[in-house]
Structures are given as structure tokens and as C-alpha cells.
Amino acid sequence: MHPHFYGLDWLAMIFSLLALSLLGQKNRLGFICFMAANTCWLFVGWRAASIAIVLGNLVFFAANLRGYRRWKIGLATG
């Protein structure tokens, strides 16, 4: 039987694509969207019993949190 992800895999992909777009436009909210995606992927990894997905997304979440905290206002203007 396949695990049910309750659509969180699709939601994670939507958040990831939105995050890429926002960061490409130098918008700090991209980090927030990536953290939302990481949270969704954590649940998917847990449901799939994949330690690699869980651990990987914990690291990605921490990296995105660091990026969000270190964001400088001057970076957006270049």
C-alpha cells in the first residue's frame, strides 16, 4: 500500500516554485516559502518513512532560516 501524503507533496512543489520565483526577484519572502515547502516535505518524508527526506529537509530548513535572518535590505537594490 502506498502512503498517503494528503496533497502535501504537491503543496511543497508549489511553495518551492514560488520561492524560486520570489528569490529570483530578490524578495526575502522566498525564504519563507522555502521553509513552508521544507515543512511539507518533512511530513511527506515521515509518511514515506524516509529518513533521508526528513534529515535533508531539516538541513534545508535551517539554511533557509539562516538566509532569511541574514538578508540585508541593500542586497535587493544591488
N, C-alpha and C positions, 0 to 999 in steps of 0.2 A: 504494500500500500504506500502511496506517495504522501509525503507530509503536506498539510495544507498551510499555505502562507497567508491566506486571507487577503490577498492582493497587495501585501506589503512589499513583495519583490518588484511589482510594477510601480508602486509609490516611490520606492527607493530609486528606481531608474529615473523617474520624473524629477525627483529632487536633485539627483546627480546632474542631469542635463541642464536644469535650471541654474544650478550652482556654477557649472562651467560657463554658461552664458553670462551670469552676473559677474563672475571674476574676470571674464574676458572684457567686460565693460568697466573694470576697476571698481566694482561695487562690493563693499565689505560684506553685504548680506549673503554673498555666495558661500562664505564660510558657514553661516548659519544653516543654509540649505544643505551643504555637505554634511554637517553634523546631524541634521534630520535624516538624511539618507543613511548615514552610518548607524543611527539608532534603528532604522527599519531593517538594515542588513544584519544587525546583531540579532534581532528577533528571528529573521529568516535562518540565520546560521544555527541558532538554538533549536529551532523547529526541525532543521535538517540534521541535527546532531553533528555539525561540522565545527570542530574546534578551530580550524584554520580561518574560517569566515569570522567567527567570533573574535579571535585574537587579532586578526588583521584589522577588523573594523574598530576595535578598541584603540589600536595604534593610530589609525586614520583619524578617529575622533579627536584624540589628543593632539595630533598635528594640526587639525583644523581649528581647534580651540586655541592653540598657540598662535596660529596665523591671525585669528580674529583679535586676540589680545595685543599682538604686536603691530597691528595695522596702524600706519601713520596717515594722517589726513593729507599730508603733502604728497604721498605716493600716488593718489588718484589724479593729481594735476601734473605729475610727472617731472 
